[in-house]
Each structure stands twice: as C-alpha cells, then as structure tokens.
Amino acid sequence: MDLTTAPSSTAPTTGSTAPLKVAVIVASNREGRFAPVISGWFLSHTADHPDIETDVIDVAELGLPVALTFRPDADARARLAAVASRLAAADAFVVVTPEYNHSYPAPLKNLIDWHRDEWQAKPVAFVSYGGVSGGLRAVEHLRQVFAELHTVGIRETVSFHNAGALFDDEGRHQDPADCDAAAKVLLDQLVWWGHALREAKAVRPYGA
C-alpha cells in the first residue's frame, strides 16, 4: 500500500459532512403580506451555501386544522403527516416572521403546537421584519416557545426595521451591507449548531 497516495475526493458523504437540511418557515398568511420579499432575500443567501439545503415551509400553503384535537379527520391527518415528515427531516430551522400586535402570527403558533418531537434537539434561528421594532418582539416571544420544545435558539438574528422602505420594487435591499453581514453570522452559527447537534444525536439519541 502506498502511504503517500492522497485520499480519494469521491469518498461517500457521511452524516457529519452532508449538508444540513434547513426548514425555512414562512410564518405569515396575511393578505398582501411582505413575507415573500423577506424570505426571498434570505433564500438568496442560502442558495449557494455549500453546507445547507433548504425546504421552504409556508404556513399559507399548509391548510392545517386550527382546532387541536386527538381525532383529526382523514384530510387533516394527511396534511399534518405531510408537514410533520418535512419538519422531522430537517436538521435545523429558520423562522421568517413579521410582528403582529406585539407578537408573532397565529398560523405559526398553530404549526408549532401540532408538533413536538420534530422540533427537539435542533437549532432554530429567526429572521424578522416589521415597523419600528423590526419584528424583534415576535422573536422574543418565539424564543420562549421554542425553548419549551427543547430547541437551541441561535443568538444572532436578522431584523428589518420599517421593512417596506428598505427594498425596491424588485425585492432587492437598497443598502444590504449590514443585513448581509448579519445573515452570514446567523448562518455560521446555525451551521455550527446544526452539525454539532446532528453528530451528538448520532452517538446518543436525545432524551436517552
């Protein structure tokens, strides 16, 4: 055996090196919502990221039942199962949320409350938008909710204050230097925690 031979670059991808599966949750279903602009901006930062694969989960498209019940009908069970499998497959989450009346949207809480194990022992990061507060009050409330679900909250956020005035008609941020830098820090932390938690769970399942 030639010990000077370089390792093959075609070695199979392992669980520790595979890209993170990141569920990007779009939290608004409001008529005329600004969410597509903000989520589009964020996804432009993940599109070419070598460590991330994204799955966009838009609450406006889920049609989840609003009454929590132990006996959902067949249609509700199918809708719940479809989104549950996507949440379970995710290694990490990014929630893109506005602020409504000092907090976050009801459809997001509904999505959260229908699931439990799918969230556990995974990192969650937040991209928020709104008026003067930039959606940060919604994020602070969400941190408490997700902590109850045994997630790891990412310290850094991206927030857009008076968001409607920041983007042009094509959805491009008009002065992107600061928010681009914030997005990089958020993604760096998300990737670190995502890999760390995925590797830890491969050794010892969470809760065992």
DRENDRENKOL-621144 format. One record per atom (N, C-alpha, C): residue number from 0; atom name; x, y, z. Coordinates in steps of 0.001 Angstrom, whole numbers, plus 500000, padded with zeros to 6 digits. Layout:
REM DRENDRENKOL-621144
<atom NUM,'CA',<X,Y,Z>>
...
END
This chain:
REM DRENDRENKOL-621144
<atom 0,'N',<500838,498806,500000>>
<atom 0,'CA',<500000,500000,500000>>
<atom 0,'C',<500874,501245,500000>>
<atom 1,'N',<500588,502183,499108>>
<atom 1,'CA',<501367,503413,499010>>
<atom 1,'C',<500808,504438,499987>>
<atom 2,'N',<501529,504700,501083>>
<atom 2,'CA',<501031,505609,502103>>
<atom 2,'C',<501057,507064,501657>>
<atom 3,'N',<501705,507341,500506>>
<atom 3,'CA',<501739,508724,500018>>
<atom 3,'C',<500556,509042,499123>>
<atom 4,'N',<499726,508062,498858>>
<atom 4,'CA',<498585,508301,497988>>
<atom 4,'C',<497585,509224,498665>>
<atom 5,'N',<497162,510243,497948>>
<atom 5,'CA',<496199,511189,498516>>
<atom 5,'C',<494850,510531,498684>>
<atom 6,'N',<494088,510890,499702>>
<atom 6,'CA',<492766,510316,499884>>
<atom 6,'C',<491850,510670,498731>>
<atom 7,'N',<490945,509765,498422>>
<atom 7,'CA',<490041,509972,497303>>
<atom 7,'C',<489094,511117,497598>>
<atom 8,'N',<488840,511951,496590>>
<atom 8,'CA',<487898,513047,496746>>
<atom 8,'C',<486471,512599,496495>>
<atom 9,'N',<486312,511308,496146>>
<atom 9,'CA',<484976,510804,495839>>
<atom 9,'C',<484435,509931,496964>>
<atom 10,'N',<485006,510066,498161>>
<atom 10,'CA',<484535,509285,499298>>
<atom 10,'C',<483075,509596,499559>>
<atom 11,'N',<482298,508607,499995>>
<atom 11,'CA',<480885,508848,500225>>
<atom 11,'C',<480644,509883,501313>>
<atom 12,'N',<479592,510646,501147>>
<atom 12,'CA',<479224,511656,502130>>
<atom 12,'C',<478696,510996,503385>>
<atom 13,'N',<479185,511411,504541>>
<atom 13,'CA',<478722,510857,505806>>
<atom 13,'C',<477720,511789,506437>>
<atom 14,'N',<477092,511293,507493>>
<atom 14,'CA',<476104,512125,508172>>
<atom 14,'C',<476695,513404,508722>>
<atom 15,'N',<477974,513370,509116>>
<atom 15,'CA',<478582,514557,509715>>
<atom 15,'C',<478984,515590,508678>>
<atom 16,'N',<479180,515153,507418>>
<atom 16,'CA',<479619,516084,506385>>
<atom 16,'C',<478522,516436,505395>>
<atom 17,'N',<477420,515716,505407>>
<atom 17,'CA',<476327,516022,504496>>
<atom 17,'C',<475770,517407,504788>>
<atom 18,'N',<475310,518124,503765>>
<atom 18,'CA',<474713,519439,504022>>
<atom 18,'C',<473560,519356,505023>>
<atom 19,'N',<473413,520407,505805>>
<atom 19,'CA',<472295,520475,506738>>
<atom 19,'C',<470995,520694,505974>>
<atom 20,'N',<469972,519990,506397>>
<atom 20,'CA',<468643,520229,505852>>
<atom 20,'C',<467970,521277,506721>>
<atom 21,'N',<467763,522445,506152>>
<atom 21,'CA',<467223,523575,506896>>
<atom 21,'C',<465804,523866,506420>>
<atom 22,'N',<464844,523745,507314>>
<atom 22,'CA',<463465,524114,507015>>
<atom 22,'C',<463307,525615,507257>>
<atom 23,'N',<462986,526349,506200>>
<atom 23,'CA',<462742,527788,506294>>
<atom 23,'C',<461237,527986,506398>>
<atom 24,'N',<460779,528412,507571>>
<atom 24,'CA',<459351,528506,507845>>
<atom 24,'C',<458890,529942,507633>>
<atom 25,'N',<458031,530130,506645>>
<atom 25,'CA',<457463,531449,506353>>
<atom 25,'C',<456189,531579,507175>>
<atom 26,'N',<456171,532524,508115>>
<atom 26,'CA',<455191,532498,509203>>
<atom 26,'C',<453923,533289,508945>>
<atom 27,'N',<453834,534028,507869>>
<atom 27,'CA',<452678,534890,507638>>
<atom 27,'C',<451762,534329,506556>>
<atom 28,'N',<450450,534426,506783>>
<atom 28,'CA',<449486,534110,505729>>
<atom 28,'C',<448567,535298,505454>>
<atom 29,'N',<449007,536450,505848>>
<atom 29,'CA',<448198,537665,505741>>
<atom 29,'C',<448060,538102,504289>>
<atom 30,'N',<446876,538589,503917>>
<atom 30,'CA',<446670,539114,502568>>
<atom 30,'C',<447608,540297,502341>>
<atom 31,'N',<448286,540305,501190>>
<atom 31,'CA',<449224,541372,500874>>
<atom 31,'C',<450505,541310,501668>>
<atom 32,'N',<450818,540158,502209>>
<atom 32,'CA',<451981,540006,503088>>
<atom 32,'C',<453294,540388,502402>>
<atom 33,'N',<454240,540823,503228>>
<atom 33,'CA',<455581,541185,502764>>
<atom 33,'C',<456531,539992,502856>>
<atom 34,'N',<456032,538886,503374>>
<atom 34,'CA',<456876,537713,503631>>
<atom 34,'C',<457658,537225,502413>>
<atom 35,'N',<457070,537190,501193>>
<atom 35,'CA',<457864,536696,500058>>
<atom 35,'C',<459119,537513,499784>>
<atom 36,'N',<459071,538814,500070>>
<atom 36,'CA',<460263,539640,499858>>
<atom 36,'C',<461354,539255,500846>>
<atom 37,'N',<460982,539117,502116>>
<atom 37,'CA',<461979,538797,503143>>
<atom 37,'C',<462496,537371,502977>>
<atom 38,'N',<461608,536429,502743>>
<atom 38,'CA',<462071,535044,502568>>
<atom 38,'C',<462907,534907,501303>>
<atom 39,'N',<462523,535630,500244>>
<atom 39,'CA',<463335,535597,499022>>
<atom 39,'C',<464727,536146,499254>>
<atom 40,'N',<464811,537235,500022>>
<atom 40,'CA',<466130,537789,500361>>
<atom 40,'C',<466952,536749,501123>>
<atom 41,'N',<466344,536112,502122>>
<atom 41,'CA',<467097,535141,502915>>
<atom 41,'C',<467526,533950,502060>>
<atom 42,'N',<466643,533452,501236>>
<atom 42,'CA',<466976,532279,500418>>
<atom 42,'C',<468073,532592,499411>>
<atom 43,'N',<468217,533851,499027>>
<atom 43,'CA',<469325,534208,498138>>
<atom 43,'C',<470671,534013,498829>>
<atom 44,'N',<470673,534029,500167>>
<atom 44,'CA',<471905,533817,500921>>
<atom 44,'C',<472182,532340,501188>>
<atom 45,'N',<471181,531515,501071>>
<atom 45,'CA',<471388,530082,501281>>
<atom 45,'C',<471553,529318,499975>>
<atom 46,'N',<471192,529952,498854>>
<atom 46,'CA',<471129,529233,497573>>
<atom 46,'C',<472444,528558,497207>>
<atom 47,'N',<473555,529234,497427>>
<atom 47,'CA',<474865,528692,497049>>
<atom 47,'C',<475704,528297,498250>>
<atom 48,'N',<475070,528167,499404>>
<atom 48,'CA',<475813,527803,500618>>
<atom 48,'C',<476129,526313,500579>>
<atom 49,'N',<477392,525931,500643>>
<atom 49,'CA',<477747,524518,500479>>
<atom 49,'C',<477285,523618,501614>>
<atom 50,'N',<476944,524184,502768>>
<atom 50,'CA',<476575,523378,503934>>
<atom 50,'C',<475077,523323,504190>>
<atom 51,'N',<474272,523859,503262>>
<atom 51,'CA',<472844,523992,503536>>
<atom 51,'C',<472004,523548,502346>>
<atom 52,'N',<470960,522775,502653>>
<atom 52,'CA',<469881,522502,501700>>
<atom 52,'C',<468593,522996,502353>>
<atom 53,'N',<467784,523757,501630>>
<atom 53,'CA',<466598,524355,502235>>
<atom 53,'C',<465304,523693,501751>>
<atom 54,'N',<464335,523705,502634>>
<atom 54,'CA',<462970,523307,502335>>
<atom 54,'C',<462073,524409,502874>>
<atom 55,'N',<461371,525105,501991>>
<atom 55,'CA',<460530,526228,502408>>
<atom 55,'C',<459160,525705,502822>>
<atom 56,'N',<458806,525946,504076>>
<atom 56,'CA',<457508,525553,504612>>
<atom 56,'C',<456708,526830,504852>>
<atom 57,'N',<455734,527076,503995>>
<atom 57,'CA',<454956,528308,504014>>
<atom 57,'C',<453615,528032,504697>>
<atom 58,'N',<453357,528678,505829>>
<atom 58,'CA',<452128,528402,506560>>
<atom 58,'C',<450885,528698,505721>>
<atom 59,'N',<451011,529589,504755>>
<atom 59,'CA',<449872,529938,503916>>
<atom 59,'C',<449458,528789,503002>>
<atom 60,'N',<450338,527818,502831>>
<atom 60,'CA',<450057,526712,501920>>
<atom 60,'C',<449713,525414,502638>>
<atom 61,'N',<449756,525391,503961>>
<atom 61,'CA',<449638,524133,504692>>
<atom 61,'C',<448197,523701,504936>>
<atom 62,'N',<447317,524644,505184>>
<atom 62,'CA',<445926,524307,505454>>
<atom 62,'C',<445729,523423,506669>>
<atom 63,'N',<446496,523676,507730>>
<atom 63,'CA',<446384,522856,508929>>
<atom 63,'C',<445097,523184,509687>>
<atom 64,'N',<444510,522200,510345>>
<atom 64,'CA',<443327,522487,511163>>
<atom 64,'C',<443689,523427,512302>>
<atom 65,'N',<442758,524302,512646>>
<atom 65,'CA',<443042,525291,513685>>
<atom 65,'C',<442590,524827,515060>>
<atom 66,'N',<441785,523786,515122>>
<atom 66,'CA',<441359,523235,516412>>
<atom 66,'C',<442195,522010,516722>>
<atom 67,'N',<442960,522082,517814>>
<atom 67,'CA',<443781,520942,518206>>
<atom 67,'C',<442880,519822,518709>>
<atom 68,'N',<443064,518644,518163>>
<atom 68,'CA',<442219,517518,518521>>
<atom 68,'C',<443027,516230,518439>>
<atom 69,'N',<442644,515251,519256>>
<atom 69,'CA',<443272,513937,519177>>
<atom 69,'C',<442634,513073,518095>>
<atom 70,'N',<441566,513589,517453>>
<atom 70,'CA',<440851,512807,516450>>
<atom 70,'C',<440648,513609,515168>>
<atom 71,'N',<441735,514075,514532>>
<atom 71,'CA',<441559,514794,513264>>
<atom 71,'C',<440995,513874,512194>>
<atom 72,'N',<440243,514454,511258>>
<atom 72,'CA',<439680,513634,510194>>
<atom 72,'C',<440774,513232,509211>>
<atom 73,'N',<440405,512450,508215>>
<atom 73,'CA',<441399,511873,507308>>
<atom 73,'C',<442163,512947,506546>>
<atom 74,'N',<441461,513992,506091>>
<atom 74,'CA',<442129,515064,505362>>
<atom 74,'C',<443121,515794,506255>>
<atom 75,'N',<442710,516084,507490>>
<atom 75,'CA',<443607,516767,508427>>
<atom 75,'C',<444814,515900,508753>>
<atom 76,'N',<444592,514598,508931>>
<atom 76,'CA',<445724,513703,509219>>
<atom 76,'C',<446726,513702,508074>>
<atom 77,'N',<446239,513738,506855>>
<atom 77,'CA',<447137,513746,505702>>
<atom 77,'C',<447946,515039,505645>>
<atom 78,'N',<447291,516159,505907>>
<atom 78,'CA',<448002,517442,505895>>
<atom 78,'C',<449040,517510,507016>>
<atom 79,'N',<448662,517036,508183>>
<atom 79,'CA',<449587,517039,509310>>
<atom 79,'C',<450771,516116,509073>>
<atom 80,'N',<450509,514952,508501>>
<atom 80,'CA',<451589,513996,508233>>
<atom 80,'C',<452567,514551,507210>>
<atom 81,'N',<452050,515267,506221>>
<atom 81,'CA',<452916,515809,505176>>
<atom 81,'C',<453908,516819,505736>>
<atom 82,'N',<453424,517721,506594>>
<atom 82,'CA',<454340,518709,507151>>
<atom 82,'C',<455194,518103,508249>>
<atom 83,'N',<454664,517138,509005>>
<atom 83,'CA',<455448,516513,510072>>
<atom 83,'C',<456677,515823,509509>>
<atom 84,'N',<456535,515180,508365>>
<atom 84,'CA',<457682,514489,507774>>
<atom 84,'C',<458756,515484,507344>>
<atom 85,'N',<458344,516650,506895>>
<atom 85,'CA',<459320,517667,506483>>
<atom 85,'C',<460030,518263,507687>>
<atom 86,'N',<459291,518503,508763>>
<atom 86,'CA',<459921,519005,509986>>
<atom 86,'C',<460871,517969,510582>>
<atom 87,'N',<460461,516710,510569>>
<atom 87,'CA',<461305,515652,511125>>
<atom 87,'C',<462590,515488,510334>>
<atom 88,'N',<462521,515689,509018>>
<atom 88,'CA',<463701,515533,508167>>
<atom 88,'C',<464691,516673,508327>>
<atom 89,'N',<464243,517799,508860>>
<atom 89,'CA',<465107,518969,508987>>
<atom 89,'C',<466129,518781,510102>>
<atom 90,'N',<467334,519283,509850>>
<atom 90,'CA',<468375,519336,510885>>
<atom 90,'C',<468323,520644,511659>>
<atom 91,'N',<467685,521659,511074>>
<atom 91,'CA',<467669,522990,511676>>
<atom 91,'C',<466496,523763,511085>>
<atom 92,'N',<466138,524860,511753>>
<atom 92,'CA',<465011,525676,511314>>
<atom 92,'C',<465407,527147,511275>>
<atom 93,'N',<464837,527857,510306>>
<atom 93,'CA',<464887,529315,510285>>
<atom 93,'C',<463457,529799,510135>>
<atom 94,'N',<463014,530616,511094>>
<atom 94,'CA',<461660,531145,511070>>
<atom 94,'C',<461710,532584,510558>>
<atom 95,'N',<460984,532828,509473>>
<atom 95,'CA',<460871,534176,508906>>
<atom 95,'C',<459520,534725,509343>>
<atom 96,'N',<459535,535703,510239>>
<atom 96,'CA',<458281,536128,510862>>
<atom 96,'C',<458111,537641,510890>>
<atom 97,'N',<456893,538113,510672>>
<atom 97,'CA',<456572,539507,510971>>
<atom 97,'C',<456166,539645,512435>>
<atom 98,'N',<455847,540854,512804>>
<atom 98,'CA',<455287,541100,514132>>
<atom 98,'C',<453863,541617,513966>>
<atom 99,'N',<452917,540886,514544>>
<atom 99,'CA',<451524,541320,514531>>
<atom 99,'C',<451105,541615,515973>>
<atom 100,'N',<450701,542834,516238>>
<atom 100,'CA',<450183,543188,517567>>
<atom 100,'C',<451117,542743,518685>>
<atom 101,'N',<452404,543093,518516>>
<atom 101,'CA',<453403,542880,519563>>
<atom 101,'C',<453841,541410,519682>>
<atom 102,'N',<453465,540557,518732>>
<atom 102,'CA',<453860,539157,518811>>
<atom 102,'C',<453902,538547,517412>>
<atom 103,'N',<453898,537231,517335>>
<atom 103,'CA',<454051,536541,516061>>
<atom 103,'C',<452697,536023,515567>>
<atom 104,'N',<452591,535607,514312>>
<atom 104,'CA',<451300,535245,513729>>
<atom 104,'C',<450718,533949,514297>>
<atom 105,'N',<449393,533929,514383>>
<atom 105,'CA',<448689,532751,514888>>
<atom 105,'C',<448948,531489,514064>>
<atom 106,'N',<449027,531542,512720>>
<atom 106,'CA',<449284,530309,511965>>
<atom 106,'C',<450619,529652,512325>>
<atom 107,'N',<451592,530460,512717>>
<atom 107,'CA',<452869,529887,513145>>
<atom 107,'C',<452702,529130,514454>>
<atom 108,'N',<451973,529703,515406>>
<atom 108,'CA',<451735,529006,516678>>
<atom 108,'C',<450982,527707,516430>>
<atom 109,'N',<450047,527727,515501>>
<atom 109,'CA',<449299,526526,515168>>
<atom 109,'C',<450226,525431,514637>>
<atom 110,'N',<451124,525804,513725>>
<atom 110,'CA',<452098,524847,513202>>
<atom 110,'C',<452970,524291,514323>>
<atom 111,'N',<453438,525164,515196>>
<atom 111,'CA',<454291,524734,516301>>
<atom 111,'C',<453551,523752,517203>>
<atom 112,'N',<452321,524094,517569>>
<atom 112,'CA',<451603,523306,518577>>
<atom 112,'C',<451151,521937,518077>>
<atom 113,'N',<451045,521763,516772>>
<atom 113,'CA',<450657,520456,516238>>
<atom 113,'C',<451806,519451,516296>>
<atom 114,'N',<453005,519898,516612>>
<atom 114,'CA',<454175,519013,516569>>
<atom 114,'C',<454985,519156,517841>>
<atom 115,'N',<455778,518144,518139>>
<atom 115,'CA',<456605,518170,519345>>
<atom 115,'C',<457976,517564,519072>>
<atom 116,'N',<458028,516254,518863>>
<atom 116,'CA',<459316,515585,518686>>
<atom 116,'C',<460085,516131,517488>>
<atom 117,'N',<459368,516599,516483>>
<atom 117,'CA',<460024,517078,515256>>
<atom 117,'C',<460934,518280,515511>>
<atom 118,'N',<460653,519027,516574>>
<atom 118,'CA',<461447,520225,516869>>
<atom 118,'C',<462668,519919,517746>>
<atom 119,'N',<462640,518854,518490>>
<atom 119,'CA',<463567,518672,519602>>
<atom 119,'C',<465026,518511,519172>>
<atom 120,'N',<465903,519112,519993>>
<atom 120,'CA',<467356,518975,519843>>
<atom 120,'C',<467845,519426,518473>>
<atom 121,'N',<467249,520510,517976>>
<atom 121,'CA',<467664,521108,516718>>
<atom 121,'C',<467787,522620,516921>>
<atom 122,'N',<468665,523268,516164>>
<atom 122,'CA',<468780,524720,516299>>
<atom 122,'C',<467688,525443,515519>>
<atom 123,'N',<467289,526605,516033>>
<atom 123,'CA',<466315,527447,515344>>
<atom 123,'C',<466822,528881,515347>>
<atom 124,'N',<466759,529508,514175>>
<atom 124,'CA',<467188,530893,514020>>
<atom 124,'C',<466005,531719,513518>>
<atom 125,'N',<466129,533041,513650>>
<atom 125,'CA',<464998,533908,513358>>
<atom 125,'C',<465404,535057,512437>>
<atom 126,'N',<464568,535274,511426>>
<atom 126,'CA',<464659,536445,510553>>
<atom 126,'C',<463332,537170,510704>>
<atom 127,'N',<463358,538410,511178>>
<atom 127,'CA',<462114,539110,511489>>
<atom 127,'C',<462031,540436,510744>>
<atom 128,'N',<460796,540906,510628>>
<atom 128,'CA',<460577,542183,509970>>
<atom 128,'C',<459331,542835,510538>>
<atom 129,'N',<459271,544160,510391>>
<atom 129,'CA',<458123,544882,510912>>
<atom 129,'C',<458353,546374,510837>>
<atom 130,'N',<457732,547096,511759>>
<atom 130,'CA',<457879,548541,511798>>
<atom 130,'C',<459097,548948,512602>>
<atom 131,'N',<458872,549797,513596>>
<atom 131,'CA',<459997,550321,514380>>
<atom 131,'C',<460758,549205,515082>>
<atom 132,'N',<460060,548189,515557>>
<atom 132,'CA',<460719,547123,516319>>
<atom 132,'C',<461402,546090,515433>>
<atom 133,'N',<461109,546097,514149>>
<atom 133,'CA',<461739,545129,513251>>
<atom 133,'C',<461328,543689,513509>>
<atom 134,'N',<460220,543492,514209>>
<atom 134,'CA',<459774,542137,514498>>
<atom 134,'C',<460453,541485,515685>>
<atom 135,'N',<461288,542214,516387>>
<atom 135,'CA',<462063,541601,517470>>
<atom 135,'C',<461202,541187,518666>>
<atom 136,'N',<460061,541844,518847>>
<atom 136,'CA',<459180,541417,519942>>
<atom 136,'C',<458567,540054,519621>>
<atom 137,'N',<458281,539815,518358>>
<atom 137,'CA',<457813,538486,517951>>
<atom 137,'C',<458885,537432,518216>>
<atom 138,'N',<460123,537768,517926>>
<atom 138,'CA',<461232,536829,518134>>
<atom 138,'C',<461401,536511,519610>>
<atom 139,'N',<461306,537514,520462>>
<atom 139,'CA',<461464,537260,521898>>
<atom 139,'C',<460389,536311,522417>>
<atom 140,'N',<459176,536449,521936>>
<atom 140,'CA',<458125,535512,522333>>
<atom 140,'C',<458414,534108,521790>>
<atom 141,'N',<458883,534048,520563>>
<atom 141,'CA',<459171,532737,519959>>
<atom 141,'C',<460301,532010,520677>>
<atom 142,'N',<461257,532744,521189>>
<atom 142,'CA',<462361,532091,521902>>
<atom 142,'C',<461831,531290,523099>>
<atom 143,'N',<460856,531838,523806>>
<atom 143,'CA',<460295,531129,524951>>
<atom 143,'C',<459541,529870,524507>>
<atom 144,'N',<458802,529994,523426>>
<atom 144,'CA',<458031,528857,522931>>
<atom 144,'C',<458960,527745,522475>>
<atom 145,'N',<459968,528083,521697>>
<atom 145,'CA',<460868,527060,521177>>
<atom 145,'C',<461756,526470,522273>>
<atom 146,'N',<462068,527243,523300>>
<atom 146,'CA',<462816,526670,524420>>
<atom 146,'C',<462005,525564,525086>>
<atom 147,'N',<460701,525751,525189>>
<atom 147,'CA',<459830,524724,525773>>
<atom 147,'C',<459854,523443,524951>>
<atom 148,'N',<460147,523574,523662>>
<atom 148,'CA',<460179,522425,522755>>
<atom 148,'C',<461580,521836,522608>>
<atom 149,'N',<462495,522233,523481>>
<atom 149,'CA',<463838,521647,523535>>
<atom 149,'C',<464657,521943,522276>>
<atom 150,'N',<464450,523111,521692>>
<atom 150,'CA',<465325,523532,520611>>
<atom 150,'C',<466485,524345,521186>>
<atom 151,'N',<467469,524630,520347>>
<atom 151,'CA',<468572,525517,520705>>
<atom 151,'C',<468413,526798,519899>>
<atom 152,'N',<468122,527893,520586>>
<atom 152,'CA',<467933,529164,519904>>
<atom 152,'C',<469255,529790,519511>>
<atom 153,'N',<469365,530205,518264>>
<atom 153,'CA',<470571,530882,517783>>
<atom 153,'C',<470565,532319,518289>>
<atom 154,'N',<471669,532731,518855>>
<atom 154,'CA',<471760,534053,519492>>
<atom 154,'C',<471521,535191,518498>>
<atom 155,'N',<472183,535149,517352>>
<atom 155,'CA',<472099,536259,516401>>
<atom 155,'C',<470824,536162,515567>>
<atom 156,'N',<470271,537322,515230>>
<atom 156,'CA',<469099,537393,514370>>
<atom 156,'C',<469385,538331,513208>>
<atom 157,'N',<468487,538305,512242>>
<atom 157,'CA',<468436,539346,511218>>
<atom 157,'C',<467076,540007,511362>>
<atom 158,'N',<467049,541319,511506>>
<atom 158,'CA',<465770,542017,511662>>
<atom 158,'C',<465736,543226,510730>>
<atom 159,'N',<464559,543439,510172>>
<atom 159,'CA',<464354,544546,509240>>
<atom 159,'C',<463351,545520,509849>>
<atom 160,'N',<463842,546698,510208>>
<atom 160,'CA',<463009,547732,510818>>
<atom 160,'C',<462443,548623,509712>>
<atom 161,'N',<461134,548895,509786>>
<atom 161,'CA',<460462,549615,508705>>
<atom 161,'C',<460768,548953,507358>>
<atom 162,'N',<460478,547664,507315>>
<atom 162,'CA',<460944,546813,506220>>
<atom 162,'C',<460482,547278,504850>>
<atom 163,'N',<459271,547789,504760>>
<atom 163,'CA',<458741,548164,503452>>
<atom 163,'C',<459550,549222,502743>>
<atom 164,'N',<460260,550052,503503>>
<atom 164,'CA',<461044,551134,502896>>
<atom 164,'C',<462451,550697,502509>>
<atom 165,'N',<462839,549462,502848>>
<atom 165,'CA',<464222,549036,502649>>
<atom 165,'C',<464472,548346,501313>>
<atom 166,'N',<463399,547862,500679>>
<atom 166,'CA',<463539,547072,499462>>
<atom 166,'C',<462938,547811,498271>>
<atom 167,'N',<463532,547590,497094>>
<atom 167,'CA',<462971,548207,495889>>
<atom 167,'C',<461840,547356,495334>>
<atom 168,'N',<461289,547761,494204>>
<atom 168,'CA',<460134,547070,493629>>
<atom 168,'C',<460471,545669,493138>>
<atom 169,'N',<461747,545359,492985>>
<atom 169,'CA',<462184,544028,492560>>
<atom 169,'C',<462559,543142,493740>>
<atom 170,'N',<462340,543639,494959>>
<atom 170,'CA',<462663,542850,496150>>
<atom 170,'C',<464122,542878,496533>>
<atom 171,'N',<464859,543838,496023>>
<atom 171,'CA',<466287,543957,496355>>
<atom 171,'C',<466475,544965,497482>>
<atom 172,'N',<467284,544581,498467>>
<atom 172,'CA',<467594,545508,499554>>
<atom 172,'C',<468444,546639,498996>>
<atom 173,'N',<468109,547874,499373>>
<atom 173,'CA',<468763,549032,498768>>
<atom 173,'C',<470094,549380,499421>>
<atom 174,'N',<470352,548870,500605>>
<atom 174,'CA',<471630,549127,501284>>
<atom 174,'C',<471995,547875,502068>>
<atom 175,'N',<472444,546811,501399>>
<atom 175,'CA',<472462,545474,502005>>
<atom 175,'C',<473666,545126,502870>>
<atom 176,'N',<474627,545997,503015>>
<atom 176,'CA',<475879,545601,503670>>
<atom 176,'C',<475640,545056,505084>>
<atom 177,'N',<474886,545771,505903>>
<atom 177,'CA',<474698,545347,507291>>
<atom 177,'C',<473870,544065,507390>>
<atom 178,'N',<472781,543990,506646>>
<atom 178,'CA',<471940,542788,506754>>
<atom 178,'C',<472624,541583,506121>>
<atom 179,'N',<473423,541789,505094>>
<atom 179,'CA',<474182,540675,504530>>
<atom 179,'C',<475186,540138,505546>>
<atom 180,'N',<475838,541039,506267>>
<atom 180,'CA',<476792,540618,507296>>
<atom 180,'C',<476076,539881,508421>>
<atom 181,'N',<474897,540363,508802>>
<atom 181,'CA',<474127,539699,509853>>
<atom 181,'C',<473689,538310,509415>>
<atom 182,'N',<473307,538177,508160>>
<atom 182,'CA',<472905,536867,507639>>
<atom 182,'C',<474060,535878,507678>>
<atom 183,'N',<475259,536340,507371>>
<atom 183,'CA',<476419,535448,507402>>
<atom 183,'C',<476670,534937,508821>>
<atom 184,'N',<476598,535823,509808>>
<atom 184,'CA',<476815,535405,511191>>
<atom 184,'C',<475739,534410,511614>>
<atom 185,'N',<474490,534701,511295>>
<atom 185,'CA',<473394,533800,511638>>
<atom 185,'C',<473616,532418,511016>>
<atom 186,'N',<473967,532385,509742>>
<atom 186,'CA',<474152,531098,509063>>
<atom 186,'C',<475371,530353,509596>>
<atom 187,'N',<476429,531074,509927>>
<atom 187,'CA',<477607,530421,510511>>
<atom 187,'C',<477245,529733,511829>>
<atom 188,'N',<476473,530424,512675>>
<atom 188,'CA',<476073,529835,513949>>
<atom 188,'C',<475105,528671,513739>>
<atom 189,'N',<474181,528828,512804>>
<atom 189,'CA',<473215,527764,512531>>
<atom 189,'C',<473915,526502,512044>>
<atom 190,'N',<474864,526666,511144>>
<atom 190,'CA',<475607,525511,510621>>
<atom 190,'C',<476412,524843,511736>>
<atom 191,'N',<477054,525633,512591>>
<atom 191,'CA',<477842,525040,513686>>
<atom 191,'C',<476946,524217,514596>>
<atom 192,'N',<475852,524815,515057>>
<atom 192,'CA',<474962,524103,515954>>
<atom 192,'C',<474267,522942,515252>>
<atom 193,'N',<473935,523108,513997>>
<atom 193,'CA',<473283,522024,513271>>
<atom 193,'C',<474153,520798,513174>>
<atom 194,'N',<475421,520989,512831>>
<atom 194,'CA',<476345,519858,512755>>
<atom 194,'C',<476597,519268,514148>>
<atom 195,'N',<476791,520138,515133>>
<atom 195,'CA',<477098,519649,516478>>
<atom 195,'C',<475956,518789,517026>>
<atom 196,'N',<474741,519251,516861>>
<atom 196,'CA',<473598,518503,517388>>
<atom 196,'C',<473322,517245,516578>>
<atom 197,'N',<473494,517310,515279>>
<atom 197,'CA',<473283,516114,514468>>
<atom 197,'C',<474290,515030,514831>>
<atom 198,'N',<475543,515422,515015>>
<atom 198,'CA',<476571,514440,515381>>
<atom 198,'C',<476313,513891,516784>>
<atom 199,'N',<475884,514743,517696>>
<atom 199,'CA',<475604,514278,519065>>
<atom 199,'C',<474467,513263,519076>>
<atom 200,'N',<473430,513519,518302>>
<atom 200,'CA',<472286,512603,518274>>
<atom 200,'C',<472631,511286,517596>>
<atom 201,'N',<473627,511311,516709>>
<atom 201,'CA',<474064,510071,516081>>
<atom 201,'C',<474745,509149,517097>>
<atom 202,'N',<475358,509754,518112>>
<atom 202,'CA',<476029,508986,519170>>
<atom 202,'C',<475053,508567,520257>>
<atom 203,'N',<474187,509530,520648>>
<atom 203,'CA',<473229,509263,521724>>
<atom 203,'C',<471919,509976,521379>>
<atom 204,'N',<470853,509245,521110>>
<atom 204,'CA',<469569,509864,520795>>
<atom 204,'C',<469144,510830,521910>>
<atom 205,'N',<468553,511937,521536>>
<atom 205,'CA',<468169,512930,522523>>
<atom 205,'C',<467148,512333,523506>>
<atom 206,'N',<467396,512565,524787>>
<atom 206,'CA',<466499,512093,525822>>
<atom 206,'C',<466852,510728,526366>>
<atom 207,'N',<467804,510038,525704>>
<atom 207,'CA',<468172,508693,526166>>
<atom 207,'C',<469147,508800,527331>>
END
